Amino acid sequence: MTGTAFDGKFTGKVPEFDAPTKLPVDDEQRRQWQLANKAWWEELPMRYDWREELVSSLSTVDYFAQIDQRFFRRFAGFYLGARSLSTT
């Protein structure tokens, strides 16, 4: 199973899965799709450091604090208006 970073197209999916609402035709196809889906997510996990590397070790308190700080900085104006936000 191979895939690439999201470029506007979904790659690495099974050929028969050609619509987001398509259902498998039988149990064997369902199993194949589940295996392909699991492999895709394991190869391309959702990450929070895709533009700028996080310096803390994965899954530590500092790691998640860095994610929170980035999120709050980026979207503070969206959900807080002009108010500031402290992450401490």
CYANA upper distance limits for C-alpha pairs under 8 A (distance plus 0.5 A):
  1 MET  CA     12 GLY  CA      6.61
  1 MET  CA     36 ALA  CA      7.66
  1 MET  CA     39 ALA  CA      7.04
  1 MET  CA     40 TRP  CA      7.18
  2 THR  CA     11 THR  CA      8.25
  2 THR  CA     12 GLY  CA      5.79
  2 THR  CA     40 TRP  CA      7.83
  2 THR  CA     43 GLU  CA      8.12
  3 GLY  CA     11 THR  CA      5.80
  3 GLY  CA     12 GLY  CA      5.17
  3 GLY  CA     40 TRP  CA      7.64
  3 GLY  CA     43 GLU  CA      8.25
  3 GLY  CA     44 LEU  CA      7.90
  4 THR  CA     11 THR  CA      7.13
  4 THR  CA     12 GLY  CA      8.33
  4 THR  CA     44 LEU  CA      8.38
  5 ALA  CA     44 LEU  CA      8.29
  6 PHE  CA     10 PHE  CA      7.25
 12 GLY  CA     40 TRP  CA      7.31
 13 LYS  CA     17 PHE  CA      7.38
 13 LYS  CA     36 ALA  CA      7.32
 13 LYS  CA     37 ASN  CA      7.93
 13 LYS  CA     40 TRP  CA      8.20
 14 VAL  CA     33 TRP  CA      7.30
 14 VAL  CA     36 ALA  CA      7.31
 17 PHE  CA     22 LYS  CA      7.08
 18 ASP  CA     22 LYS  CA      7.63
 24 PRO  CA     29 GLN  CA      6.05
 24 PRO  CA     30 ARG  CA      5.72
 24 PRO  CA     33 TRP  CA      8.31
 25 VAL  CA     29 GLN  CA      6.92
 25 VAL  CA     30 ARG  CA      7.97
 26 ASP  CA     30 ARG  CA      6.72
 27 ASP  CA     31 ARG  CA      6.66
 28 GLU  CA     32 GLN  CA      6.77
 29 GLN  CA     33 TRP  CA      6.58
 30 ARG  CA     34 GLN  CA      6.66
 31 ARG  CA     35 LEU  CA      6.67
 32 GLN  CA     36 ALA  CA      6.61
 33 TRP  CA     37 ASN  CA      6.47
 34 GLN  CA     38 LYS  CA      6.60
 35 LEU  CA     39 ALA  CA      6.59
 36 ALA  CA     40 TRP  CA      6.59
 37 ASN  CA     41 TRP  CA      6.83
 38 LYS  CA     42 GLU  CA      6.62
 39 ALA  CA     43 GLU  CA      6.55
 40 TRP  CA     44 LEU  CA      6.39
 40 TRP  CA     45 PRO  CA      8.43
 41 TRP  CA     45 PRO  CA      5.50
 41 TRP  CA     46 MET  CA      8.11
 48 TYR  CA     67 ILE  CA      7.14
 49 ASP  CA     53 GLU  CA      5.33
 49 ASP  CA     54 LEU  CA      6.20
 54 LEU  CA     63 TYR  CA      7.39
 54 LEU  CA     66 GLN  CA      7.66
 55 VAL  CA     63 TYR  CA      8.02
 56 SER  CA     60 THR  CA      7.63
 56 SER  CA     62 ASP  CA      6.42
 56 SER  CA     63 TYR  CA      5.43
 57 SER  CA     62 ASP  CA      8.20
 57 SER  CA     63 TYR  CA      6.65
 58 LEU  CA     63 TYR  CA      6.52
 59 SER  CA     63 TYR  CA      6.42
 59 SER  CA     64 PHE  CA      7.29
 60 THR  CA     64 PHE  CA      7.04
 61 VAL  CA     65 ALA  CA      6.61
 62 ASP  CA     66 GLN  CA      6.64
 63 TYR  CA     67 ILE  CA      7.02
 64 PHE  CA     68 ASP  CA      6.64
 65 ALA  CA     69 GLN  CA      6.60
 66 GLN  CA     70 ARG  CA      6.72
 67 ILE  CA     71 PHE  CA      6.67
 68 ASP  CA     72 PHE  CA      6.46
 68 ASP  CA     87 THR  CA      8.06
 69 GLN  CA     73 ARG  CA      6.48
 69 GLN  CA     87 THR  CA      7.06
 70 ARG  CA     74 ARG  CA      6.57
 71 PHE  CA     75 PHE  CA      6.52
 71 PHE  CA     76 ALA  CA      8.36
 72 PHE  CA     76 ALA  CA      5.62
 72 PHE  CA     85 LEU  CA      7.78
 72 PHE  CA     87 THR  CA      8.46
 75 PHE  CA     79 TYR  CA      7.14
 76 ALA  CA     80 LEU  CA      5.97
 76 ALA  CA     81 GLY  CA      7.60
 76 ALA  CA     83 ARG  CA      8.38
 76 ALA  CA     84 SER  CA      7.69
 76 ALA  CA     85 LEU  CA      7.49
 77 GLY  CA     81 GLY  CA      5.13
 77 GLY  CA     82 ALA  CA      6.49
 77 GLY  CA     83 ARG  CA      8.01
 80 LEU  CA     84 SER  CA      7.81
